[in-house]
Amino acid sequence: MDLSFVLDGLWTALQPINLLWLVIGAILGTIVGILPGLGPATGVAVLIPLTFGMEPVSALILMAAIYYGALFGGSRSSILINTPGDGSSIAATFDGYPMTKNGQAGQAMSIAAMASLIGGVMAIFGFIFLAIPLANFALNFGPAEYLFLFFFALSAVVALSIGT
């Protein structure tokens, strides 16, 4: 893997205008994530018009910041009012809301912020190092593999829907 591309991407992301879009996206994403029922995908879909007329790199940085901000913002409503903003923030209600009732809301939100940061950084490094091998694996898929994947998906849906 050529690290010059990673360093070039990092240099581009650290430009002042891109850092500004990163902060704006994180704030907007956090606001969207706090609203119950609006998740990261909805937030990105609703805020796409903000990117019209922007440079492509800045627009992608804004959309990624909105997505990660919404993932983080969902824990706020889970911790403070026991209402998860989306499916990924349900786990924050298990320990976060009881901590809020005990007067430890600040600690619960700090733990959620640190967990979100660590998880996001680990995901980014996972994307960096696994993107090329996974793309090569996916390019080797032929008709037989797609048929097998189709039948596997259908059988998994049937197996999971039994008893509901």
Secondary structure as the mmCIF struct_conf table of DSSP 4:
data_model
#
loop_
_struct_conf.conf_type_id
_struct_conf.id
_struct_conf.beg_label_comp_id
_struct_conf.beg_label_asym_id
_struct_conf.beg_label_seq_id
_struct_conf.end_label_comp_id
_struct_conf.end_label_asym_id
_struct_conf.end_label_seq_id
HELX_RH_AL_P HELX_RH_AL_P1 LEU A 3 ALA A 13
TURN_TY1_P TURN_TY1_P1 LEU A 14 LEU A 14
BEND BEND1 GLN A 15 GLN A 15
HELX_RH_AL_P HELX_RH_AL_P2 PRO A 16 ILE A 34
BEND BEND2 LEU A 35 LEU A 35
TURN_TY1_P TURN_TY1_P2 PRO A 36 GLY A 37
HELX_RH_AL_P HELX_RH_AL_P3 PRO A 40 LEU A 47
HELX_RH_3T_P HELX_RH_3T_P1 ILE A 48 THR A 51
TURN_TY1_P TURN_TY1_P3 PHE A 52 GLY A 53
BEND BEND3 MET A 54 MET A 54
HELX_RH_AL_P HELX_RH_AL_P4 PRO A 56 ILE A 81
BEND BEND4 ASN A 82 ASN A 82
BEND BEND5 GLY A 85 ASP A 86
HELX_RH_3T_P HELX_RH_3T_P2 GLY A 87 SER A 89
TURN_TY1_P TURN_TY1_P4 ILE A 90 ILE A 90
HELX_RH_AL_P HELX_RH_AL_P5 ALA A 91 LYS A 101
TURN_TY1_P TURN_TY1_P5 ASN A 102 GLY A 103
HELX_RH_AL_P HELX_RH_AL_P6 ALA A 105 LEU A 139
TURN_TY1_P TURN_TY1_P6 ASN A 140 ASN A 140
HELX_RH_AL_P HELX_RH_AL_P7 PRO A 143 SER A 161
TURN_TY1_P TURN_TY1_P7 ILE A 162 GLY A 163
#
